[in-house]
Amino acid sequence: MTKVNVFHDATGNTLVVWFGNPEAEVDTEETGDEIVLMKDKDGKVIGFEKLNFLSQSEEPVRIAFETFATDTADRFAT
């Protein structure tokens, strides 16, 4: 099972999600939609940061994940 780390910075208004090793980050790419992709040395996305993330309440941010099966060829396509 893959470990996912989620960090919400209420002061900086960011939400960071890592589904790879953060120490493996060597490059970033801004998408233009206030999203920054973090990539490893092979160019694989290992996390993302949502800029200007504003929670609608004082409650802790809750995030749900859903997994689904894919064709193995799709996972390794470049």
N, CA, C and O of each residue as an XYZ file, in Angstrom:
312
protein
N       0.848     -1.183      0.000
C       0.000      0.000      0.000
C       0.884      1.233      0.000
O       1.884      1.280      0.717
N       0.530      2.223     -0.790
C       1.261      3.466     -0.877
C       0.844      4.403      0.244
O      -0.339      4.534      0.561
N       1.826      5.043      0.831
C       1.567      6.011      1.893
C       1.339      7.379      1.270
O       2.090      7.795      0.387
N       0.318      8.073      1.722
C       0.010      9.422      1.245
C       0.120     10.369      2.431
O      -0.468     10.129      3.485
N       0.876     11.445      2.253
C       1.019     12.465      3.285
C       0.344     13.739      2.815
O       0.559     14.190      1.690
N      -0.476     14.315      3.683
C      -1.216     15.533      3.354
C      -0.911     16.581      4.413
O      -1.021     16.319      5.611
N      -0.526     17.775      3.958
C      -0.210     18.877      4.862
C      -1.028     20.100      4.471
O      -1.025     20.518      3.313
N      -1.723     20.664      5.443
C      -2.486     21.889      5.209
C      -1.822     23.008      6.000
O      -1.703     22.919      7.222
N      -1.392     24.048      5.317
C      -0.799     25.217      5.953
C      -1.839     26.328      5.917
O      -2.002     27.003      4.900
N      -2.543     26.514      7.031
C      -3.613     27.516      7.093
C      -3.050     28.929      7.018
O      -3.732     29.831      6.530
N      -1.829     29.144      7.484
C      -1.214     30.473      7.426
C      -0.812     30.828      5.999
O      -1.059     31.939      5.531
N      -0.190     29.873      5.316
C       0.255     30.103      3.939
C      -0.788     29.772      2.894
O      -0.569     29.991      1.702
N      -1.934     29.240      3.334
C      -3.035     28.867      2.435
C      -2.590     27.890      1.349
O      -2.856     28.098      0.165
N      -1.913     26.825      1.767
C      -1.509     25.800      0.813
C      -1.942     24.424      1.307
O      -2.105     24.197      2.506
N      -2.120     23.526      0.368
C      -2.400     22.124      0.652
C      -1.373     21.324     -0.136
O      -1.307     21.441     -1.360
N      -0.574     20.516      0.547
C       0.470     19.729     -0.100
C       0.149     18.253      0.084
O      -0.136     17.805      1.195
N       0.196     17.499     -1.009
C      -0.078     16.068     -0.985
C       1.125     15.347     -1.593
O       1.513     15.611     -2.731
N       1.709     14.430     -0.815
C       2.819     13.602     -1.286
C       2.340     12.162     -1.388
O       1.805     11.616     -0.423
N       2.527     11.543     -2.545
C       2.251     10.119     -2.690
C       3.510      9.392     -3.144
O       3.466      8.247     -3.593
N       4.617     10.084     -3.014
C       5.948      9.542     -3.237
C       6.848     10.086     -2.150
O       6.383     10.795     -1.258
N       8.126      9.765     -2.211
C       9.089     10.213     -1.215
C       9.429     11.689     -1.436
O       9.993     12.025     -2.477
N       9.109     12.576     -0.501
C       9.414     14.002     -0.671
C      10.898     14.276     -0.877
O      11.259     15.255     -1.529
N      11.755     13.431     -0.333
C      13.198     13.620     -0.490
C      13.664     13.342     -1.910
O      14.782     13.708     -2.272
N      12.829     12.701     -2.720
C      13.184     12.386     -4.104
C      12.874     13.536     -5.063
O      13.161     13.440     -6.256
N      12.292     14.620     -4.551
C      11.933     15.750     -5.414
C      13.180     16.411     -5.996
O      14.102     16.775     -5.266
N      13.194     16.560     -7.324
C      14.300     17.246     -7.991
C      13.807     18.339     -8.926
O      14.606     19.142     -9.408
N      12.506     18.384     -9.189
C      11.974     19.361    -10.134
C      10.535     19.688     -9.761
O       9.842     18.888     -9.132
N      10.101     20.878    -10.161
C       8.705     21.272     -9.987
C       8.186     21.838    -11.294
O       8.949     22.303    -12.140
N       6.875     21.788    -11.437
C       6.231     22.336    -12.638
C       4.938     23.018    -12.231
O       4.074     22.404    -11.605
N       4.807     24.289    -12.587
C       3.566     25.005    -12.317
C       2.599     24.731    -13.451
O       2.969     24.805    -14.623
N       1.354     24.413    -13.102
C       0.370     24.068    -14.131
C      -0.391     25.276    -14.649
O      -1.033     25.197    -15.697
N      -0.330     26.388    -13.938
C      -1.094     27.564    -14.334
C      -2.440     27.633    -13.655
O      -3.156     28.622    -13.815
N      -2.806     26.620    -12.907
C      -4.082     26.573    -12.189
C      -3.858     26.616    -10.684
O      -4.623     26.037     -9.914
N      -2.784     27.319    -10.269
C      -2.393     27.397     -8.861
C      -2.068     26.024     -8.284
O      -2.282     25.764     -7.100
N      -1.545     25.148     -9.145
C      -1.092     23.820     -8.738
C       0.375     23.696     -9.129
O       0.760     24.034    -10.248
N       1.183     23.212     -8.204
C       2.591     22.947     -8.472
C       2.802     21.444     -8.350
O       2.485     20.848     -7.321
N       3.340     20.835     -9.405
C       3.634     19.408     -9.395
C       5.073     19.200     -8.960
O       5.972     19.879     -9.458
N       5.308     18.270     -8.037
C       6.654     17.922     -7.625
C       7.027     16.607     -8.306
O       6.251     15.651     -8.300
N       8.233     16.570     -8.897
C       8.644     15.408     -9.690
C       9.973     14.843     -9.196
O      10.789     15.545     -8.599
N      10.165     13.545     -9.465
C      11.429     12.894     -9.138
C      12.380     12.989    -10.330
O      12.052     13.628    -11.330
N      13.547     12.364    -10.237
C      14.568     12.476    -11.283
C      14.119     11.892    -12.618
O      14.669     12.242    -13.662
N      13.124     11.005    -12.594
C      12.609     10.408    -13.827
C      11.444     11.191    -14.418
O      10.881     10.802    -15.442
N      11.082     12.304    -13.766
C       9.966     13.113    -14.242
C       8.610     12.638    -13.757
O       7.580     13.169    -14.173
N       8.597     11.650    -12.887
C       7.342     11.112    -12.345
C       6.820     12.056    -11.259
O       7.578     12.482    -10.387
N       5.537     12.378    -11.313
C       4.920     13.237    -10.303
C       4.800     12.451     -9.003
O       4.202     11.376     -8.961
N       5.389     13.017     -7.932
C       5.366     12.352     -6.628
C       4.592     13.168     -5.595
O       4.489     12.772     -4.434
N       4.052     14.305     -6.020
C       3.259     15.130     -5.118
C       2.775     16.382     -5.823
O       3.178     16.679     -6.948
N       1.899     17.112     -5.138
C       1.436     18.386     -5.686
C       1.108     19.339     -4.551
O       0.841     18.930     -3.421
N       1.136     20.620     -4.886
C       0.788     21.667     -3.937
C      -0.303     22.536     -4.548
O      -0.165     23.019     -5.671
N      -1.375     22.729     -3.813
C      -2.461     23.615     -4.233
C      -2.237     24.947     -3.532
O      -2.298     25.032     -2.306
N      -1.977     25.982     -4.318
C      -1.779     27.318     -3.776
C      -3.127     27.990     -3.539
O      -4.120     27.640     -4.176
N      -3.157     28.939     -2.637
C      -4.385     29.684     -2.309
C      -5.529     28.758     -1.919
O      -6.673     28.963     -2.327
N      -5.216     27.745     -1.131
C      -6.217     26.811     -0.639
C      -6.838     27.407      0.621
O      -6.156     27.576      1.632
N      -8.096     27.716      0.565
C      -8.796     28.302      1.700
C      -9.889     27.347      2.164
O     -10.800     27.010      1.408
N      -9.784     26.919      3.409
C     -10.793     26.042      3.980
C     -12.056     26.860      4.244
O     -11.974     28.043      4.575
N     -13.201     26.243      4.102
C     -14.477     26.933      4.298
C     -14.922     26.949      5.757
O     -15.929     27.573      6.094
N     -14.163     26.253      6.639
C     -14.558     26.196      8.049
C     -13.322     26.114      8.924
O     -12.199     25.999      8.433
N     -13.543     26.176     10.212
C     -12.458     26.052     11.182
C     -12.148     24.587     11.488
O     -11.169     24.292     12.174
N     -12.968     23.680     10.990
C     -12.767     22.253     11.212
C     -11.504     21.790     10.477
O     -11.100     22.406      9.490
N     -10.881     20.705     10.956
C      -9.724     20.159     10.237
C     -10.104     19.782      8.808
O     -11.230     19.358      8.548
N      -9.167     19.936      7.895
C      -9.390     19.561      6.501
C      -9.443     18.043      6.419
O      -8.536     17.357      6.890
N     -10.498     17.524      5.824
C     -10.642     16.080      5.652
C     -10.579     15.765      4.165
O     -11.203     16.429      3.338
N      -9.810     14.736      3.855
C      -9.605     14.362      2.459
C      -9.894     12.879      2.312
O      -9.414     12.067      3.104
N     -10.672     12.525      1.307
C     -10.983     11.123      1.029
C     -10.260     10.712     -0.247
O     -10.161     11.491     -1.195
N      -9.764      9.497     -0.260
C      -9.086      8.957     -1.432
C      -9.840      7.742     -1.922
O     -10.424      6.993     -1.139
N      -9.818      7.563     -3.213
C     -10.451      6.404     -3.817
C      -9.436      5.726     -4.712
O      -8.747      6.398     -5.478
N      -9.330      4.422     -4.633
C      -8.420      3.681     -5.494
C      -9.214      2.948     -6.557
O     -10.382      2.615     -6.357
N      -8.580      2.700     -7.676
C      -9.232      1.969     -8.746
C      -8.177      1.241     -9.553
O      -7.032      1.686     -9.637
N      -8.556      0.136    -10.139
C      -7.644     -0.666    -10.949
C      -7.470     -0.029    -12.315
O      -8.412      0.518    -12.889
N      -6.257     -0.108    -12.823
C      -5.969      0.365    -14.181
C      -5.191     -0.711    -14.912
O      -4.629     -1.618    -14.298
N      -5.167     -0.599    -16.199
C      -4.378     -1.494    -17.020
C      -2.900     -1.190    -16.750
O      -2.510     -0.022    -16.735
N      -2.080     -2.211    -16.539
C      -0.667     -2.029    -16.248
C       0.006     -1.192    -17.327
O       0.856     -0.365    -16.999
N      -0.328     -1.366    -18.566
C       0.275     -0.590    -19.645
C      -0.019      0.899    -19.473
O       0.831      1.727    -19.799
N      -1.195      1.258    -18.970
C      -1.548      2.657    -18.763
C      -0.664      3.290    -17.695
O      -0.294      4.458    -17.820
N      -0.320      2.543    -16.648
C       0.475      3.089    -15.543
C       1.892      3.425    -15.963
O       2.514      4.311    -15.377
N       2.415      2.735    -16.968
C       3.798      2.941    -17.345
C       3.941      3.666    -18.674
O       5.045      3.746    -19.213
N       2.864      4.189    -19.203
C       2.926      4.932    -20.461
C       3.601      6.261    -20.213
O       3.426      6.860    -19.152
N       4.371      6.729    -21.180
C       5.049      8.024    -21.029
C       4.441      9.062    -21.907
O       4.887     10.210    -21.907
